[in-house]
Amino acid sequence: MSTRILMAAALIAAGTAAPAVALAETPKQGGQMVVTYKDDVSTLDPAIGYDWQNWSMIKSIFSGLMDYRPGTTELEPDLAESYEISADGLSYVFKLRKGVKFHNGRELTASDIKYSIERAVDPETQSPGQGFFASIEGFDAAAAGNAKGLSGIAVVDPYTVRFKLSRPDATFLHVLAINFSFAVPKEAVEKYGQDFGKNPVGSGAFRMTEWTLGQRVVFERNADYYRAGLPRLDKIVFEVGQEPVVALLRLKRGEVDILGDGIPPANFLEVRNDPANKNKIVEGGQLHTGYVTMNVRMKPFDNVKVRKAVNMAINKDRIIRIVNGRAVPANQPLPPAMPAYDKNYTGYPFDPAKAKALLAEAGFPGGFDTEIFAMNTDPNPRITQAIQQDLAAIGIRAEIRSLAQANVIAAGGESDQAPMIWSGGMAWIADFPDPSNFYGPILGCGGAVKGGWNWSWYCNEELDALAAKADAMTSPAKAAERLDLWRSVFVRIMDDAPWAPVFNEQRFTMHTERLGGPNEIFVDPVHIPVNYLYVYAKDAK
């Protein structure tokens, strides 16, 4: 018998109180709030939804085996009462809470977990999250449509589900915390078919009671929710079709409680500098980095000295002023909020003189001509112009190709079209808070393929091997060692300089003072933009 590791046994046992978060006052039960968005919601189907707007909405309606402690990137069981991981990291056994009910009144069981994940992998679903489940045994056949279901998921009994992996995967618990893993009732999916995303049935804290296209979506408290005391609010009204500037005026009048799209850029400094807004604005980090890619397969960016020169040429502080200070300078691919971020790494200094010297050493004393692609929505053109000016100062004459987002992404996915790309408006925001998610898709060899997101086309097979080694370290005893390994990977990436990291965006949420809750839940790193479960109305009766 192999040694087994008991993990997080009953950290959130069924029927116990919700995990503690720091509160300045006792939260009240009841009341409602209004959240505004400019655009309508695309879908509330957890297997399909994949944008920042519906991310928190889906998390409020559905539940998965795992989740994160509110306001943090720390994993904890959710639908799972406890779980075990085998010593070889290939077997995961989850014990489910008993008595959890879907919004239609039926009890959730292990069969629902199996069905929901297999649905996300089924090519007929066309889930953008299909690839996250690649480590589950039987994935290749199921993803290709050659097998019905995943051989690596077994229902042991109504409250126990077992996963067998084809390889150790230290990110697997994170995968079980993202929307694509959330439980859905088969009968509701079959009833609504393609319209399930407009008629969602989950087991989460809120249930959807109204969706008037182009006007509003209404959530109401799920009285049968399995976490005691949650959610705090009785109702959330999402008003769509609201221009951000108009929404800001309405918030000032007390008609709106949260700006879902954030503070309008043109009004940001005015709003932030107004003392009356001191208790209404909350700032927090994001799992995001804005960067310039350099295609290492295109000359002259195949020369590492050229790439280092670009890193030293960009004045990041000036660019941050363009976005009204809503960011901090970046010196590595990982954002500060991400585990494995190296606080001691200083990166490349802003040093145009040294940059010009490096260009001369690389054989370009007079500089060279190139192109930089960028998304054509504000503030990206202005940022790209600033980068263009910085590059010109060291002799790099970069013509700006300002295009629609889809066209920039398409160019980046070709090995010979985009010498440089400013990632703004398209920059990577982590799917889950693990450094692996900031490597494979955007810096690993697997992402350097036609249509991929590794727009630098950087591929270091030695680092790929180290990344695979890190993701095979599933034992909690090796957690610190694993993060150290990831730190070394990203520092070595910066030695090769396929990117010039520019800034890490800060997220600013604005809400009325009638809402209460710790600041962390208003800028929750994984519940974007707000962790709705913990918000409460101070004026609730």
Beta strands, then each sheet from edge to edge (+ up, - down):
strand 1: 4-7
strand 2: 32-37
strand 3: 66-68
strand 4: 75-77
strand 5: 80-86
strand 6: 91-96
strand 7: 153-157
strand 8: 160-164
strand 9: 206-212
strand 10: 216-221
strand 11: 235-240
strand 12: 258-259
strand 13: 281-285
strand 14: 290-294
strand 15: 327-329
strand 16: 368-375
strand 17: 396-403
strand 18: 420-422
strand 19: 499-510
strand 20: 515-516
strand 21: 536-537
sheet 1: 1+ 5- 6+ 8- 7+
sheet 2: 9+ 10- 11+ 2+ 12+
sheet 3: 3+ 4-
sheet 4: 13+ 19- 14+ 18- 16- 17-
sheet 5: 13+ 19- 15+
sheet 6: 20+ 21-
end
